[in-house]
Amino acid sequence: MNSSVSRRPSAIVSSGSIRAGARAGIPLILAAGLLAIVCVSFDEGVGWLALVLAGVATFAAAKRFPAVRTPLLVAFLLRAVLALTNRYVAILPDAGGDAVIFERYGWNLAQAGIADPLSYLAGGAGAYYMFIAVVYSFTGHALLVIQAINVLAGTMAVLETYRISHKLWGWRPAVLSAWILALQPTINMYSAIILREAIVVYCALLGMRLLLEYLERRNILLAAGAVLAFAAGGILHNGIIAMIPLTGWFIITRLFSPSGRLKPRELLMTVGGLALVVGLGVMLFQKGWGLHKFHAILAAQDLMAIGALQERMSKDAGAAYLSGLVMNSWSDILWQSPIRLVYFLFAPFPWMVRSLEHIIGVFDSSVYLALAFNAFRRRRTIRASSAGRCVFWSFLVLALVYAIGTSNFGTAIRHRVKVLPLLIILALAPALTQTSIAARDGRTRRSEEPDRPAAAGGG
């Protein structure tokens, strides 16, 4: 697999023309934004300028990480073009429904004023209403500003995917990971419309990278950053909150790992990180922040709330699956979870196709099937790397959380993009060679100068 990738990251594709086009595109967008302010409306002009600022941030990131420059620029351009298409040309798939509701509720809240901001931190749609309302309080009714934020978040998710993959496998798989996420159609679309997915994915990836860096360097600030990133993602979409107890578990397993003894300072930082994670987790639990979807489940002794959620999520008869299969007990969770996980990741299956939209869904699910197959082929490499195991368990836990609450593949397509970057990282693990991945984990720190393959640790 790695042999198909060029010797130098910058030579993976002929990228000079793409970069030149991107450099020319930013001034054009800026000029269009200024023209919109003068000739159309202030709101539209502010939206265009927000898109320019997102482009400037992308260029800054591309300069900082030259090996992934072209994937970042391509990711930004694709998402920006889709955002502009959705705003001015044609409504993208999934840009109606929830996207329209979120935007209208956010604008209404901005006009009425946010009386009690903390009440929205229980999470779910209410937190996103508040986020939109806060932005509108500064920008006016500029829809393109919200889209520009999502474009930037979606582009930065490509960078975080690269950085995590680089930490695990080296620069070759990392650059390829960035390309896949930059080009994958579904996540491109969700990075261009007014939905939560792009920001949630970015928060999850940022938290994942900071967690891996904490486990490597044992800097307590990294643990705090990871928990805060997961909390932000969980407040916007509650499933990500599951990463906080999982973070505590990773720290505990590292603390009692038989693979090596910790020096006194490392032990102090590890215990301190665990205390920090537990403390912040308890605070979130007491406040109820990020737990909106879990309140009914936590209160239900027989877990009937999960069954009710599954029945409600399967109302779309055309896209419903497992509609007769609901979880009403802990035993139901044990035997139904693997089935729901398979449907969540790979539905719609060919026999479920009823319309053109379903055919598009089959193409989407085929991407996940190919990635999962390759991740299975590389399972020895993943198991040999402590960081690889962290990414695997994070992927599995998040996928299970969303799979349990999903009973139609229309919703599954939207929710599974939250675990797509982690699956890409796992799928691009290199073959296990004589150079042990476990030995790589023992290195104190790997250089992040991606243009120098020798510093990347070899993939």
C-alpha positions as CSV (number, residue, x, y, z in Angstrom):
1,M,0.0,0.0,0.0
2,N,2.7,2.5,0.9
3,S,4.5,1.7,-2.4
4,S,1.8,3.5,-4.3
5,V,2.7,6.7,-2.4
6,S,5.5,8.8,-3.8
7,R,8.9,9.1,-2.1
8,R,8.2,12.8,-1.2
9,P,4.9,13.9,0.3
10,S,4.8,17.0,-2.0
11,A,5.0,14.7,-5.0
12,I,1.9,12.6,-4.3
13,V,0.1,14.5,-6.9
14,S,1.1,17.3,-9.2
15,S,0.1,20.0,-6.8
16,G,1.7,23.2,-8.2
17,S,-1.4,24.2,-10.2
18,I,-3.7,23.4,-7.3
19,R,-1.7,25.7,-4.9
20,A,-1.5,28.4,-7.6
21,G,-5.3,28.2,-8.1
22,A,-5.9,28.3,-4.3
23,R,-3.6,31.4,-4.0
24,A,-5.6,33.1,-6.8
25,G,-8.9,32.0,-5.3
26,I,-8.5,33.8,-1.9
27,P,-8.1,37.3,-3.4
28,L,-11.1,36.6,-5.6
29,I,-13.2,35.6,-2.6
30,L,-12.0,38.7,-0.7
31,A,-12.9,41.0,-3.6
32,A,-16.3,39.3,-3.9
33,G,-16.8,39.9,-0.1
34,L,-16.0,43.6,-0.4
35,L,-18.2,43.9,-3.4
36,A,-21.0,42.1,-1.5
37,I,-20.8,44.6,1.3
38,V,-21.0,47.6,-1.0
39,C,-23.5,46.3,-3.5
40,V,-25.6,43.6,-1.9
41,S,-25.8,43.6,2.0
42,F,-23.7,43.8,5.0
43,D,-24.7,40.3,6.1
44,E,-23.6,38.7,2.8
45,G,-20.3,40.7,2.9
46,V,-19.5,39.6,6.4
47,G,-20.1,36.0,5.3
48,W,-17.7,36.3,2.4
49,L,-15.1,37.9,4.7
50,A,-15.5,35.0,7.2
51,L,-14.8,32.6,4.3
52,V,-11.7,34.6,3.5
53,L,-10.5,34.4,7.1
54,A,-11.1,30.6,7.0
55,G,-8.9,30.6,3.9
56,V,-6.2,32.6,5.6
57,A,-6.2,30.2,8.6
58,T,-5.9,27.3,6.1
59,F,-2.9,28.9,4.4
60,A,-1.2,29.4,7.8
61,A,-1.7,25.8,8.7
62,A,-0.5,24.7,5.3
63,K,2.7,26.8,5.8
64,R,3.2,25.2,9.2
65,F,2.8,21.7,7.8
66,P,4.2,21.7,4.3
67,A,3.8,18.0,3.7
68,V,0.1,18.3,3.9
69,R,-0.2,21.7,2.2
70,T,-2.0,20.4,-0.9
71,P,-4.6,18.2,0.8
72,L,-5.4,21.1,3.1
73,L,-5.8,23.6,0.3
74,V,-7.9,21.1,-1.7
75,A,-10.0,20.4,1.4
76,F,-10.7,24.1,1.9
77,L,-11.5,24.8,-1.7
78,L,-13.9,21.9,-2.0
79,R,-15.7,22.8,1.2
80,A,-15.8,26.5,0.3
81,V,-17.2,25.8,-3.1
82,L,-19.9,23.5,-1.7
83,A,-20.8,26.2,0.9
84,L,-21.2,28.8,-1.8
85,T,-23.2,26.4,-3.9
86,N,-25.5,25.7,-1.1
87,R,-25.9,29.4,-0.3
88,Y,-26.4,30.7,-3.8
89,V,-27.0,28.0,-6.4
90,A,-28.8,24.8,-5.1
91,I,-29.6,23.3,-1.7
92,L,-27.2,20.4,-1.0
93,P,-28.5,17.0,0.3
94,D,-29.3,17.2,4.0
95,A,-29.1,21.0,4.0
96,G,-32.9,21.1,4.6
97,G,-34.6,19.7,7.6
98,D,-32.4,20.0,10.7
99,A,-30.1,22.5,9.1
100,V,-32.9,24.9,8.4
101,I,-34.3,24.4,11.9
102,F,-31.0,24.9,13.6
103,E,-30.4,28.2,11.7
104,R,-33.9,29.5,12.4
105,Y,-33.8,28.7,16.0
106,G,-30.4,30.2,16.3
107,W,-31.5,33.5,14.7
108,N,-34.7,33.7,16.8
109,L,-32.6,33.1,19.9
110,A,-30.1,35.9,18.8
111,Q,-33.0,38.3,18.4
112,A,-34.7,37.4,21.7
113,G,-31.4,37.3,23.6
114,I,-29.8,34.4,25.5
115,A,-31.3,34.7,29.0
116,D,-29.6,31.7,30.6
117,P,-26.6,30.5,28.5
118,L,-25.7,27.7,31.0
119,S,-29.1,26.0,30.5
120,Y,-28.1,25.2,26.9
121,L,-24.9,23.3,27.9
122,A,-26.9,20.1,28.6
123,G,-26.1,19.7,24.9
124,G,-27.8,18.4,21.8
125,A,-29.5,20.8,19.4
126,G,-30.0,23.5,22.1
127,A,-26.2,24.0,22.4
128,Y,-25.9,24.4,18.6
129,Y,-28.8,27.0,18.7
130,M,-26.9,28.9,21.3
131,F,-23.7,28.7,19.3
132,I,-25.4,30.1,16.2
133,A,-27.1,32.8,18.3
134,V,-23.8,33.9,19.8
135,V,-22.3,34.2,16.3
136,Y,-25.3,36.1,15.0
137,S,-25.1,38.5,17.9
138,F,-21.8,39.8,16.4
139,T,-22.4,39.3,12.7
140,G,-26.1,39.8,12.1
141,H,-28.1,37.3,10.1
142,A,-25.1,36.1,8.0
143,L,-25.7,32.5,7.2
144,L,-22.5,32.2,5.3
145,V,-20.5,32.9,8.5
146,I,-21.9,29.7,10.1
147,Q,-21.0,27.8,6.9
148,A,-17.5,29.4,6.9
149,I,-16.9,28.2,10.5
150,N,-17.9,24.7,9.4
151,V,-15.7,24.9,6.3
152,L,-12.7,25.8,8.6
153,A,-13.5,23.1,11.1
154,G,-13.8,20.5,8.3
155,T,-10.5,21.6,6.9
156,M,-8.7,21.6,10.2
157,A,-10.1,18.1,10.8
158,V,-8.0,17.0,7.8
159,L,-4.9,18.5,9.5
160,E,-5.7,16.8,12.8
161,T,-6.2,13.5,11.0
162,Y,-2.7,13.9,9.4
163,R,-1.1,14.8,12.8
164,I,-2.6,11.7,14.5
165,S,-1.7,9.4,11.7
166,H,1.8,10.9,11.5
167,K,2.3,10.3,15.2
168,L,1.2,6.6,14.8
169,W,2.5,5.5,11.4
170,G,4.8,8.2,9.9
171,W,4.4,10.7,7.1
172,R,3.4,8.4,4.1
173,P,0.2,7.0,5.7
174,A,-0.5,10.4,7.3
175,V,-0.5,12.3,4.0
176,L,-2.7,9.6,2.4
177,S,-5.1,9.9,5.4
178,A,-5.3,13.6,4.8
179,W,-6.1,13.1,1.1
180,I,-8.9,10.6,1.8
181,L,-10.6,12.9,4.4
182,A,-10.1,15.9,2.1
183,L,-11.8,14.2,-0.8
184,Q,-14.5,12.0,0.9
185,P,-17.8,13.4,-0.4
186,T,-20.0,13.0,2.7
187,I,-17.8,14.8,5.1
188,N,-17.2,17.5,2.5
189,M,-21.0,18.1,2.4
190,Y,-21.4,18.2,6.2
191,S,-18.5,20.7,6.3
192,A,-20.4,23.1,4.0
193,I,-23.9,23.2,5.6
194,I,-25.3,24.4,8.9
195,L,-25.1,21.2,10.9
196,R,-22.9,20.3,13.9
197,E,-20.9,17.5,12.3
198,A,-17.8,19.4,11.2
199,I,-17.2,21.1,14.6
200,V,-17.9,17.9,16.5
201,V,-15.5,15.9,14.3
202,Y,-12.8,18.6,14.8
203,C,-13.3,18.6,18.6
204,A,-13.1,14.8,18.8
205,L,-9.9,14.7,16.7
206,L,-8.3,17.6,18.6
207,G,-9.1,15.8,21.9
208,M,-7.7,12.5,20.5
209,R,-4.4,14.1,19.4
210,L,-4.0,15.9,22.8
211,L,-4.7,12.7,24.6
212,L,-2.1,10.8,22.6
213,E,0.4,13.6,23.3
214,Y,-0.4,13.5,27.0
215,L,0.1,9.7,27.2
216,E,3.5,10.2,25.5
217,R,4.7,13.3,27.2
218,R,2.6,13.4,30.4
219,N,2.1,17.1,30.4
220,I,-1.0,17.7,32.5
221,L,-2.0,20.7,30.4
222,L,-2.4,18.3,27.4
223,A,-4.8,16.1,29.5
224,A,-6.8,19.2,30.4
225,G,-6.9,20.2,26.7
226,A,-8.1,16.8,25.7
227,V,-10.9,16.7,28.2
228,L,-12.0,20.2,27.3
229,A,-12.1,19.3,23.6
230,F,-14.1,16.2,24.2
231,A,-16.4,18.2,26.5
232,A,-17.0,20.8,23.7
233,G,-17.7,18.1,21.2
234,G,-20.0,16.3,23.7
235,I,-22.0,19.5,24.5
236,L,-22.7,20.0,20.8
237,H,-23.4,16.3,20.2
238,N,-23.6,14.1,23.3
239,G,-22.0,10.9,22.0
240,I,-18.5,12.5,22.1
241,I,-18.8,12.8,25.9
242,A,-18.1,9.1,26.1
243,M,-14.5,9.9,25.4
244,I,-14.0,11.5,28.8
245,P,-14.4,8.3,30.9
246,L,-12.5,6.5,28.1
247,T,-9.7,9.0,28.6
248,G,-9.6,8.1,32.3
249,W,-9.4,4.4,31.4
250,F,-6.5,5.0,29.1
251,I,-4.6,6.8,31.8
252,I,-5.3,4.1,34.3
253,T,-4.1,1.3,32.0
254,R,-0.9,3.3,31.2
255,L,-0.4,3.8,34.9
256,F,-0.5,0.1,35.6
257,S,1.1,-1.0,32.4
258,P,3.8,-3.7,32.9
259,S,5.7,-2.5,29.8
260,G,7.7,0.1,31.7
261,R,8.3,1.8,35.1
262,L,7.4,5.4,35.5
263,K,9.9,7.9,36.9
264,P,8.6,9.8,39.9
265,R,7.8,12.9,37.8
266,E,6.0,10.8,35.2
267,L,4.1,9.1,38.0
268,L,3.1,12.4,39.4
269,M,1.9,13.7,36.0
270,T,0.0,10.5,35.3
271,V,-1.8,10.6,38.7
272,G,-2.4,14.3,38.3
273,G,-3.8,13.8,34.8
274,L,-6.1,11.1,36.1
275,A,-7.3,13.3,38.9
276,L,-7.9,16.1,36.4
277,V,-10.0,13.9,34.1
278,V,-12.0,12.5,37.0
279,G,-12.6,16.0,38.5
280,L,-13.7,17.5,35.2
281,G,-15.8,14.5,34.4
282,V,-17.6,14.7,37.8
283,M,-18.2,18.4,37.3
284,L,-19.8,17.8,33.9
285,F,-21.9,15.0,35.4
286,Q,-23.1,17.1,38.3
287,K,-23.9,20.1,36.0
288,G,-25.5,17.8,33.4
289,W,-23.4,19.4,30.6
290,G,-23.2,17.3,27.5
291,L,-25.7,14.7,29.0
292,H,-28.9,15.7,27.3
293,K,-29.4,12.4,25.5
294,F,-28.3,10.4,28.5
295,H,-30.6,11.9,31.1
296,A,-33.6,9.6,30.4
297,I,-31.3,6.5,30.0
298,L,-29.5,7.2,33.3
299,A,-32.9,7.6,35.0
300,A,-34.4,4.4,33.5
301,Q,-33.6,1.3,35.5
302,D,-34.8,-1.1,32.7
303,L,-33.2,1.0,29.9
304,M,-36.6,1.4,28.2
305,A,-35.4,4.9,27.2
306,I,-33.0,3.3,24.7
307,G,-35.8,1.3,23.2
308,A,-38.0,4.4,22.9
309,L,-35.1,6.3,21.2
310,Q,-34.5,3.5,18.7
311,E,-38.2,3.3,17.8
312,R,-38.3,7.1,17.3
313,M,-35.2,7.0,15.2
314,S,-36.7,4.3,12.9
315,K,-39.8,6.3,11.8
316,D,-38.4,6.8,8.3
317,A,-39.9,3.7,6.8
318,G,-37.8,4.0,3.6
319,A,-34.5,4.1,5.4
320,A,-35.3,2.2,8.6
321,Y,-33.4,-0.8,9.7
322,L,-33.8,-3.3,12.6
323,S,-37.1,-1.6,13.4
324,G,-38.3,-4.6,15.3
325,L,-35.1,-4.8,17.3
326,V,-35.1,-2.6,20.4
327,M,-33.0,-2.6,23.6
328,N,-35.0,-2.9,26.8
329,S,-32.4,-4.5,29.0
330,W,-28.7,-4.9,29.6
331,S,-28.7,-8.4,27.9
332,D,-30.3,-6.8,24.9
333,I,-27.4,-4.3,24.7
334,L,-24.9,-7.2,24.8
335,W,-26.3,-9.3,21.9
336,Q,-27.7,-6.5,19.8
337,S,-24.7,-4.1,19.8
338,P,-22.6,-6.0,17.3
339,I,-25.6,-6.2,14.9
340,R,-26.3,-2.5,15.2
341,L,-22.7,-1.7,14.8
342,V,-22.6,-3.5,11.4
343,Y,-25.7,-1.8,10.2
344,F,-24.6,1.6,11.5
345,L,-21.3,1.4,9.6
346,F,-22.3,-0.4,6.4
347,A,-26.0,0.3,5.7
348,P,-27.6,0.6,3.3
349,F,-26.9,-2.8,1.9
350,P,-27.7,-3.4,-1.8
351,W,-31.0,-5.2,-0.9
352,M,-32.2,-2.2,1.0
353,V,-32.0,0.2,-2.0
354,R,-35.4,1.8,-2.9
355,S,-34.4,5.1,-4.5
356,L,-31.6,7.0,-6.1
357,E,-30.7,8.5,-2.7
358,H,-30.2,5.0,-1.4
359,I,-27.8,4.2,-4.2
360,I,-25.7,7.2,-3.1
361,G,-25.8,5.7,0.4
362,V,-24.4,2.4,-0.9
363,F,-21.4,4.2,-2.3
364,D,-20.9,5.9,1.1
365,S,-21.1,2.7,3.0
366,S,-18.7,1.0,0.5
367,V,-16.0,3.5,1.6
368,Y,-16.5,2.4,5.2
369,L,-16.5,-1.3,4.2
370,A,-13.2,-0.9,2.3
371,L,-11.6,1.0,5.2
372,A,-12.8,-1.5,7.8
373,F,-11.5,-4.4,5.7
374,N,-8.0,-2.8,5.5
375,A,-8.0,-1.9,9.2
376,F,-8.8,-5.6,9.9
377,R,-5.9,-6.6,7.7
378,R,-3.6,-4.3,9.7
379,R,-4.8,-5.4,13.1
380,R,-1.4,-6.8,14.1
381,T,0.1,-3.4,13.5
382,I,-2.6,-1.6,15.5
383,R,-2.4,-4.1,18.3
384,A,1.4,-3.6,18.5
385,S,1.1,0.1,19.0
386,S,-0.2,1.5,22.3
387,A,-1.3,4.7,20.5
388,G,-2.9,2.5,17.8
389,R,-4.9,0.7,20.5
390,C,-6.1,4.0,21.9
391,V,-7.4,5.1,18.5
392,F,-9.0,1.7,17.9
393,W,-10.9,1.7,21.2
394,S,-11.9,5.3,20.7
395,F,-13.3,4.4,17.3
396,L,-15.1,1.4,18.7
397,V,-16.7,3.1,21.7
398,L,-17.9,6.1,19.7
399,A,-19.2,3.9,16.9
400,L,-21.1,1.8,19.4
401,V,-22.6,4.9,21.2
402,Y,-24.0,6.2,17.9
403,A,-25.0,2.8,16.6
404,I,-27.1,2.1,19.7
405,G,-29.1,5.3,19.1
406,T,-29.6,5.0,15.4
407,S,-32.2,2.9,13.5
408,N,-32.2,4.3,10.0
409,F,-29.4,4.6,7.5
410,G,-30.2,8.2,6.6
411,T,-29.2,9.2,10.2
412,A,-26.4,6.7,10.2
413,I,-24.7,8.3,7.2
414,R,-24.7,11.6,9.1
415,H,-23.5,10.2,12.4
416,R,-20.8,7.9,11.2
417,V,-18.8,10.7,9.7
418,K,-17.8,11.4,13.4
419,V,-15.8,8.2,13.4
420,L,-14.6,8.3,9.8
421,P,-11.2,10.0,10.5
422,L,-10.3,7.4,13.1
423,L,-11.3,4.6,10.8
424,I,-9.1,6.1,8.0
425,I,-6.2,6.3,10.4
426,L,-6.6,2.6,11.4
427,A,-7.1,1.5,7.8
428,L,-3.8,3.1,6.7
429,A,-1.6,1.4,9.4
430,P,1.4,0.0,7.6
431,A,2.2,-3.6,7.5
432,L,4.0,-4.9,10.6
433,T,7.7,-5.3,9.6
434,Q,10.9,-6.1,11.5
435,T,10.9,-2.6,12.8
436,S,8.6,-3.0,15.8
437,I,5.8,-0.5,16.2
438,A,6.1,-1.1,19.9
439,A,9.7,0.1,19.7
440,R,8.5,3.2,18.0
441,D,6.2,3.9,20.9
442,G,9.2,3.9,23.2
443,R,10.8,6.9,21.5
444,T,10.6,10.0,23.6
445,R,9.3,12.2,20.9
446,R,8.9,12.1,17.1
447,S,9.8,15.1,15.0
448,E,6.9,16.8,13.3
449,E,8.9,18.1,10.3
450,P,6.9,16.1,7.7
451,D,9.2,17.0,4.8
452,R,12.0,14.9,6.2
453,P,11.0,11.2,6.1
454,A,13.9,10.1,8.3
455,A,12.5,12.3,11.2
456,A,9.0,10.8,10.8
457,G,10.1,7.5,12.1
458,G,9.5,5.6,8.9
459,G,6.2,4.2,7.9
